[in-house]
């Protein structure tokens, strides 16, 4: 399911924009987002990154820049239709990273002993705690707890539409980028929650030949 969600987010963000041309390249992105609306937060730390973003390798077959992803997400009006019906909230981080010279997405494989979603591929994330100031806070806190990446090592680009999980949670994906090339062997996964950590390149995720549709249910 996490792979499917990643594909949906990427498809939305990489769709052509009518008034701009984009190129993800190894050059500085926008140095300021002063002209962009910002997420409402109670602290600057848990907000969309307002300074220069990390430099990533070229995104194969696409024309997208990190600063443009940030702009699209900040201008997006998240769909929060489940707010009243499903008051329990959670957030996950969609972690963009450079791994082995490719722009990739990081995933975790959950253990068979964790409380929910046993043995499933997932993004780092979990339920909102009472002390969390917003979804960004939740996603960064959970990421540090699950795979050991400090909150300050991630630049947040924005958040996407809320989804309803099979457990009745309203889950908000937060898109962020790791500020340095990823070395999986240096991560510190939670023994209880995370069995393994891996990445899938964005080139593989958006390649139609890697996707198939299967239906489950009564015949």
C-alpha positions in Angstrom: 0.0 0.0 0.0 2.9 2.4 0.7 4.2 1.8 -2.8 0.8 2.6 -4.2 0.6 5.8 -2.2 4.1 6.8 -3.3 3.1 6.3 -6.9 -0.1 8.5 -6.5 1.8 11.3 -4.8 4.5 11.2 -7.5 2.0 11.1 -10.3 0.2 14.2 -8.9 3.4 16.2 -8.4 5.0 15.3 -11.7 1.9 16.2 -13.9 2.6 19.0 -16.3 1.9 22.5 -15.0 0.5 25.0 -17.5 2.6 28.0 -16.8 6.1 26.7 -15.8 8.8 24.3 -17.0 10.6 22.2 -14.5 14.0 20.6 -14.3 15.4 18.6 -11.3 19.1 19.2 -11.6 22.3 19.5 -9.4 22.0 23.2 -8.9 20.6 25.4 -6.0 16.8 25.5 -5.7 14.8 28.6 -4.7 16.5 30.3 -1.8 13.3 31.7 -0.3 9.7 30.9 -0.1 8.6 34.3 1.1 6.0 34.5 -1.7 4.5 31.2 -0.8 1.8 30.5 1.8 3.0 28.6 4.8 1.4 25.9 6.9 0.0 27.0 10.2 2.3 25.7 12.9 3.1 26.7 16.5 6.8 26.6 15.8 9.2 27.3 13.0 10.8 23.9 13.3 7.7 22.0 12.2 7.1 23.9 9.0 7.9 23.7 5.3 11.6 24.4 4.7 12.1 28.0 3.7 15.8 27.9 2.8 17.8 26.2 0.1 17.0 22.6 -0.5 19.4 19.6 -0.9 21.0 19.0 -4.3 19.9 15.7 -5.9 20.9 13.8 -9.0 18.9 14.3 -12.2 15.4 12.8 -12.0 15.4 10.4 -15.0 12.6 11.0 -17.6 11.0 13.9 -15.7 11.3 17.6 -15.4 10.7 18.4 -11.8 12.6 20.4 -9.2 12.5 20.1 -5.5 11.5 23.8 -5.1 8.6 23.2 -7.5 7.4 20.2 -5.5 7.5 22.4 -2.4 5.5 25.1 -4.1 2.8 22.7 -5.4 2.4 21.1 -2.0 2.2 24.4 -0.1 -0.4 25.6 -2.5 -2.3 22.3 -2.4 -5.5 22.4 -0.4 -5.3 19.1 1.5 -8.5 17.0 1.4 -9.4 16.5 5.1 -12.9 15.2 4.5 -12.4 12.4 7.1 -11.8 15.0 9.9 -15.2 14.8 11.5 -16.0 11.2 10.9 -12.6 9.8 11.7 -11.1 12.0 14.5 -8.1 9.7 15.1 -5.1 11.1 13.3 -1.8 9.9 12.1 1.0 11.1 9.7 3.7 9.4 7.7 6.8 10.7 6.0 7.4 10.2 2.3 11.2 10.4 2.4 12.9 11.4 -0.8 16.6 10.7 -0.7 19.7 10.2 -2.8 20.8 6.5 -2.6 23.5 5.0 -4.8 23.4 8.1 -7.1 19.7 7.9 -7.7 16.7 9.9 -6.5 14.7 7.4 -4.4 12.0 6.9 -1.9 12.7 5.2 1.5 10.5 2.5 2.8 10.4 0.2 5.8 9.3 -3.4 6.3 7.4 -3.7 9.5 8.1 -6.5 12.0 5.7 -9.4 12.8 5.6 -8.3 16.4 4.5 -4.6 16.0 1.0 -3.8 17.0 -0.5 -3.1 13.6 0.3 -3.6 9.9 2.5 -6.5 10.7 5.0 -7.5 8.0 3.8 -4.7 5.6 5.8 -2.3 3.6 5.3 1.2 5.0 6.5 4.7 5.3 7.9 5.9 8.7 5.0 7.3 10.7 2.3 6.7 13.3 -0.4 8.2 15.4 -0.4 11.9 16.5 0.7 12.3 20.1 -0.9 14.8 22.4 2.3 16.9 22.3 2.6 17.0 18.5 1.9 20.5 17.2 1.0 19.4 13.6 1.3 16.5 11.1 4.9 17.6 10.3 5.9 17.2 13.9 4.2 13.7 14.0 6.0 12.5 10.9 9.4 13.7 11.9 9.1 12.4 15.4 8.0 9.0 14.2 10.8 8.9 11.6 13.4 9.5 14.2 11.9 6.9 16.5 11.6 4.2 13.8 14.8 4.6 11.7 17.0 7.0 13.7 17.1 10.0 11.3 17.2 13.2 13.4 14.4 15.7 12.7 16.8 18.4 11.7 18.3 16.2 8.9 15.0 16.4 6.9 13.8 19.3 4.8 10.0 19.3 4.6 8.4 20.1 1.3 4.8 20.0 2.3 1.9 17.6 3.0 -0.5 15.7 0.7 -4.2 14.7 0.9 -5.3 12.7 3.9 -6.1 9.1 3.4 -8.3 6.7 5.4 -6.4 3.7 6.7 -7.9 0.2 7.2 -7.8 0.9 10.9 -10.0 4.0 10.6 -7.2 6.5 11.0 -7.0 9.7 9.0 -3.4 9.5 7.7 -1.7 12.6 6.2 1.5 12.0 4.1 4.2 14.6 4.7 6.8 14.8 1.9 10.4 15.5 3.0 13.9 15.1 1.6 17.0 13.9 3.4 19.6 16.6 3.5 22.5 14.2 2.6 23.1 11.0 0.5 21.6 8.1 2.3 23.7 5.3 3.8 21.2 2.7 5.0 23.9 0.9 7.1 24.1 4.0 9.3 20.4 4.1 10.2 19.2 2.8 13.5 15.9 0.9 13.0 13.6 0.3 15.9 13.9 -3.4 16.8 10.3 -3.7 17.7 8.8 -1.8 14.7 11.2 -2.1 11.8 12.5 -5.4 10.3 14.4 -3.7 7.4 14.9 -0.5 5.5 15.1 -0.2 1.7 14.8 2.3 -1.1 13.1 2.2 -4.5 14.3 4.7 -7.2 11.7 7.1 -8.5 12.6 5.9 -12.0 11.4 2.4 -11.0 8.3 3.7 -9.2 7.0 5.6 -12.2 7.8 3.0 -14.8 4.4 1.5 -15.9 6.1 -1.9 -16.6 6.6 -2.3 -12.8 2.9 -2.0 -12.0 0.0 -4.5 -12.1 -3.5 -4.3 -10.8 -5.0 -7.2 -8.8 -8.5 -7.4 -7.5 -9.5 -9.2 -4.3 -13.0 -10.1 -3.1 -15.8 -12.6 -3.6 -16.1 -14.1 -7.0 
